[in-house]
Amino acid sequence: MISLSYNLKMVTCQKPLFIALGLVTIFMTTYGVIGAIGWGEEASNEQAIGEISRWCERVSGGLFREPSNALSNLGFMFAGLMMLRILAMDSDYLFDLNQFFGHTPVSLLYAGSVIWLGGGSLLMHGTHTAWGASADNLSMVMYILIPWLFNLSQMGGWSTKKLLTIYGLLVLTYGLGREFLGSRLGINLDLFDISIALWCISELLHRFWSPRFRILSGFSGFIVAAIFGIFPTEMIAEPMKYWWVILFWVPGIFSNYRPMVQRKYYPWFFLGISTYLTAFAIWLTGRPNHPWCNPDSIFQAHAVWHLLSALATWFFFKYFRTERGIRL
């Protein structure tokens, strides 16, 4: 009886993993069926079969328009599934200490978004359709919103329900806005790019919270922008184009309380940052006009970007799991 009870408990714990595996299987099967029929009209910004794609790889007439760039997204799916496997093995007593332990709404959302990162990007590189591009962009936003909203929830005193409601509203608003107004919502706002800055700002606030730093924290967004090639001189020269810098102060506005938890930054956070920045540097070389571009090679820079980015999501997952409450 004890053995049977234990086995039943293990099956129940693994349920989210089994569901995710089933959904991934359905996704890939459906992809193959639709692809065999034909993807339909290509997006206006994609190249014809035989030409070099926007991401260096030569466009194929097969099931995957960019084979290496498409299939490398399986790395995200694998990372997300491994997260679910780890979560299923967590001890019950840790569930209340960290929202990235066990099957909490936050941990499941994070792991699920990583899996969907792979699915969305695969649709874009695999199909070269407008709807595939929309899925790719939305999947990126659905992932990047989680870390900084989670940080704000801890410093703003939000309930889990409030966090998920705000997250859902932002995703829905952005998804509809992108379809009707374009990728920058008609106001030159790239939600993915600005969210990278908001994550970094919110992490600094989480570590160094003080009433004064709530005001000063927004200035750190300019450093993040500079790392990715947008410098203050450009922003000053075109203030209407870069109006979104005012959003750098969003974390400070909503961070009313010092977080009652602390995290260990070494090694996982630093590994995540360094891996992502390395991936970004490689991403810059995966363009047709770059001297390193070899469109007929199986080794594509953009594919490496996918694999390293998937690894970065794993490192950040491990980082959030270091969180523990502060003893007062």
N, C-alpha and C positions, 0 to 999 in steps of 0.2 A: 504493500500500500504506500509506503514511504517513497519507494522508487517510482511508482506510478504518479504520485502527487508531484514529485520533483520533475518528472518528464513533462507533465502537463503544464507546470509553471514555466519550464524552459520554452515550450512551444508558444505559450502566451507572450513571453518576453520577446520572442523572435518575430512576433506577428507583424510589426511595422517593416521589418527587413523583408519578410516574405511578400508583403503587399508591394513594397518598392521593387523587388525583383520581378514580380508579376507585371507591374506597370511598365518597367523598362523593357520586358519581353514583348508586351503588347505594342509599345511604342516602336521598337525596332521592326517587328513584324508588319505593322501598319505602314511604316516607312517603306519597307521593301515592296509591299503590294502596290501602294500608290506610285512608287518610283517605277515599277514595271509597266504601269499604265501610261505614265508620263507626267512630268511635273507641271506642264502647262506653260504659260507665258513667263518669260524671265523678267526679272526686275530691270528697270531702265538703266541702272548704273552697273549692271553686270556684263561681262564680256561673252562673246559667242564661243561655242565649242571649238577648240583648237587654238584659241587665243590665250594670252596670259592674263590670269585673274588679277583683281585688285590686291591680292595677297600673295602674288608671285607664282603660285602653282598654275600650271597649264590646265585649262578647262577641259574636262573629260565628258564624253557622251554617255558614260555609264551611269550606274545607280548613284554615284557620288560625283558631283561636278568637280569638286576639289578633294580627291581621295584622302590624301595625308591630312589636310587641314580639317576635313570632316571627321575622320575616324579618330583623330587625336583627342576628340572631345569625349571619348569613352573614359578618359582619365578622370574627368569630373564625375561621371556616373560611378566609377569604381570608388573614388574617394568618398562620395556620399553614402554609398552602400556600406563601406567600411565604418563610417561614423555610426550608422544604425546598428551595426554588429557590436561595436564598442558600447553603445548606449544600452543595448539589451543585456550586457554582462555586468552593468553597474550594480553596486550593492544598494539595497533599499534605504539604508540610513543616510546616504549621501544626497538623496533626492531633494531634501529641503535645504541643503547647504549651497547648492549650485544648480542653476537652471540649465546647465549643459551636462548634467548627469541624469541618466535615466530618460524615460520618454516624457519629457515635459513639452509643453507647446513650443517653447523657444528652441529647444534642441531639435525637435522634429522639423520645425520650420527651417532651421539652418541646414540640416542634412538634406532635406527635400529640395531646398533652393540650389544646393550644390549639384544634385542630380539633374535638376532642370537646367542649370547652366550648360551642362553637356548637351542636353536635348535641344535647347534653343539654338546654340551655336552650330550643332550638327545640321539643323534644318537650314540655316543660312548658307553654310559652306557646301552642304550636300545638294540643295535644290536650286539655289540662285534665284529664288522667287521673292517677290515683295513680302509675302506673308512669312516666309522663312526669315527674312531680315527683321521683321517685326518681332517674331518669336525670340530671335537672338538678342535684340536690344532689350526687350522686356525681361528676359531671364537675367541679364546683367544687372538691371535695376532691382529686380526682386531679391537678388543676393546682397548687393551693396547697401541697401536700405537697412538691413537687419543689424549690423554691428553698431552703427551710430544711433539708431533708434533704441536699441537695447541699452546703450550707455545713457542716453537721455532718460529712459524709463527709470533707471536706478538713481539718477540725480534729480529727477523731477517727481519722484514718489508715485509713479504710475503703477496701476495694477496690470497684471498680465492681459486682462481683457482690454484695457485701454491701449496697451502697446499693440496688440493684434488689430484693434479697430483702426488705429492711426495708420498702421502698416497697410492694411487692406484698402483704406481710402486713398492713400498715396499711390498704390499700385493701380487701382481702378482709374483714378483721375489721370495718371500718366498714360496708362494704356489707351484710354479713350482719346486723350488729348493728342497723343502721337498719331493715331489713325486719322484724325480730322485736321490737325494743325501741323503735322510734320514732326520729325525727330527732336527738334528743339522747341516744340510747342508754340512756335510763332513768336517767341520772345527771346530767342537766342539763349535758351537754358538747356544745358546738357545735364540731366539729372544724375547720370552715372558719374560724370567727371566731378561735379560739385559734391557728390556724396563721398568721394574719396577724401576730399578736403574736410568734410564734416566729420568723417570717421576719425581722421587724425586729430582734429581739434577736440572732439569729444573724448578721445583717449588722453590727451594732455590734461583736460579738465578733470577727468576721472582720477588721474594720478596727482594732480597739483591743485585741486579745488580750493578756492578761496573767494571771498566776495570781490576782491580786487582782480583776481585772474579771470573771473567771469567776464569782466569788461575787456581785459587785455587779450583774452584767448583768440578772438577773431583775427588778430594780426598774424597769428601763426599760419592762417590759411594762405597768406601771400607766399610764405616759404614753400608750402606744398605746391602751389601753382608754379613757382619758379623751378622746382624739381622737374616738373613735367613740361617745362619750356614756355610758360607764360609769365613774363616779368612785369613788375610794377610800372615800368616805363610805358609798356604797351597799354596797360590799364588806364594810366593817366592820359595817354594820347587819345584813347577812344572810350570815354566813360560810359557812353550809351551802349556800346557793344559789351562791355564788361560790367554791367550794372549788377550782375549776380554776386559780386564780391560782398555785398551787404549781407548775404546769407551766411557769411563766415561767422556772424554773431548769433546765429540761431541756437547753437548749443549753449552759449552763455546765457541767453534769455530764458531757456527752459530748465537750466540746471540750478534749481533753487536750493538743493541740499547737498551736503558732502556725502559721497557714497559710503555706505556702511559695509562695503566689501573691499578687498584688495586683491591684486593679481600679481603673479610672478612673470616678469617680462623676459627673463632668461630661462631657457633658450628659445621658447616657441614663438614669442612675439617678434624677436629680432630675426629669427629664421624666416618667419612669414614676410616681414618687410623686405629683407635682403633677397629672398626668392622672387617676390613680385617685382622689385626694381630690376633684377637681372632679367626677368621675363620681359619687362617693358623695353629694356635695352635691346634685347633680341627681336622683339616685335618691330622695332624701328627698321631693322634690316630686311624684314619680309615684305618688301615693296618692289614692284617691277623696275623702278628706276635706281634701285640700290645695286652697287657693283657685285654684291654677294648673292644676288638673286639668281637661282638656277631653276627655271620653271619645270624642268623634266626630272629633277631629283626627287627621290622618295623622302629625303630629309629636308623639310621645309621649316623656315624660321617661325612661321606662324603656328605650325604644329607644335614646335618646342614651347612657344608662348602658352599654348593651351595646357600642355603637360605640366609646366612649371607653375602656372596659375592654379591648376588643380592641386598641386602639392602645397601651394601657399594657403589654400582654403583649409587643408588638413592641419597645417601648422597653427593657423588662427583658431581652429576648433580646439586643438590641444591647449592653446593659450587661455581661452575662455574657461577651460576646465580647471585651471589653476586657481580660480577665484574662491576665496573663503571670506567668511564674515570677520569683521574687526572686533576684537574683544575690547570693550570699553572699561 
